[in-house]
Amino acid sequence: MLELLSQPQNIPHIVVVGDLIVDHYIWGVSERLSPEAPVQVVEVQTESYRLGGAGNVADNLRALGAQVSLCGVVGADEPKEWLLAQLAQLEINSRGVLVDPTRPTCKKSRVMISKQQVLRVDRESRASINPTLEQTLLDTAAALLENADALVISDYQKGVVGARLCQALITLANQAHKPVLCDPKGKDYSKYSYATLITPNKKEAQIATGLDIQDDAHLQEALEHFKTQFHITIPLITLSEAGMVFLDRANMVKIPTIAKEVYDVSGAGDSVIAALAFCLALGFDLHQACAFANASAAVVVGKVGSAHATYAEVLEFWQRHYHQGQKILDRHLLSQILRASHPKRVVFTNGCFDLLHRGHVDYLQEAKKLGDILVVGLNSDSSVCALKGATRPIQAQEDRAFILAGLECVDFVVIFEELTPLELIKALQPDILVKGSDYKDKEIVGSDLVPKVVLIDFVQGNSSSSIIQKIQGLSCNTSSNLNS
């Protein structure tokens, strides 16, 4: 996962083919029952629209930083106009979005009260698209795939992803040695045969295999069924709050979930397949891709409605739930993460932290209490040497950073080469700058760039310099005793 801790240098181009859906949300309040029937009366406050289905997969890919081309079918109606305008605004290539005036644009209207969905109304056609339109869709997708890095087939069983189209697309992708990922539906998975990866959830896997999946043995059996019966290179099953499992050769691998708050699971599957496609298109292995996809899904289910997770949001979530080595970032990536964290309050402090002692820990714990995210700027070895002399630092910058990152109160560590943290403060734009009380009545670098400066008292009698002097004194005494 370490390779994912910096924004990818290459921008992957991913083609998404599937059912296009407009998600319509009606937000309101309900304080009474209808006199006409025992149902709630909803007073509408606002309405909103979002991309759903294959469109939501495309939006998730765009949010991660991919270039996206979308292929599907819409009707000649008002929802189509909104959908095309939204794709244009998001800079998603809609060349492959075809119009069929004989069918409606799929639209799902959800009535929401206090973040809870109480009713859904669907307007759609499940009939297969006509053969002529299907061929045009295939030709367009094939042309787009020539310059793409991966293909995603998003099947919501609304009539677009038929067996012929699906198999033709998978064959094209395989011939071009490009990963093809399918979000499957229904009982017959033969139309997804020879795909690189499929992402059914547990219920969908049970329907497709006929198994009552109750334990790991059943999961293994289901995965092996997909591999042997349909020649899926990497069969994968999502398990909601339990994470996901996939077959790595003959071994089943479990990736546990890391979601902490769940508000709405709508679109979580779209987020997972988008994240997997993004990572595989960049050449990362499946373990890395699944871990990243889990983090992406965790961000999404913490939001209401079909939502997406940006690259910075996923990485910020990752930093908060994995080991301390992942807290150590460069200033460019950290600035992206902090911007995505708004409106959380960011506290910044800096220092050499050559030998971590009680005074440091107490100081950092007090600093964390001032906000939501504590960032520690750490002087590099060269800057410590320039500030403290040729015998310092005692510990290398990587060791000092790792020890700091091991503290629960520290959220991120960033190493800087300059003698002062001025440029780092400019890049990170923290809300609060913290220094020791010994800076009272002194000029504090960066104080003019932050809204608030706080001075914290040090624990008396603790300093790296005094500890080093004590060690040196003990060393000299030991040496004298040995020579006498």
Secondary structure, 3 states (H helix, E strand, C coil): CHHHHCCCCCCCEEEEEECEEEEEEEEEEEEEECCCCCCEEEEEEEEEEEEEEHHHHHHHHHHHCCEEEEEEEECCCHHHHHHHHHHHHCCCEEEEEEECCCCCCEEEEEEEECCEEEEEEEECCCCCCCHHHHHHHHHHHHHHHCCCCEEEEECCCCCCCCHHHHHHHHHHHHHCCCCEEEECCCCCHHHHCCCCEECCEHHHHHHHHCCCCCCHHHHHHHHHHHHHHHCCCEEEEECHHHCEEEEECCEEEEECCCCCCCCCCCCHHHHHHHHHHHHHHCCCCHHHHHHHHHHHHHHHHCCCCCCCCCHHHHHHHHHHHCCHHHHECCHHHHHHHHHHCCCCCEEEEEECCCCCCHHHHHHHHHHHCCCCEEEEEEECHHHHHHHHCCCCCCCCHHHHHHHHHCCCCCCEEEEECCCCCHHHHHHHCCCEEEEEHHHCCCCCCCHHHCCEEEEECCCCCCCHHHHHHHHHHHHHHHHHHHHC
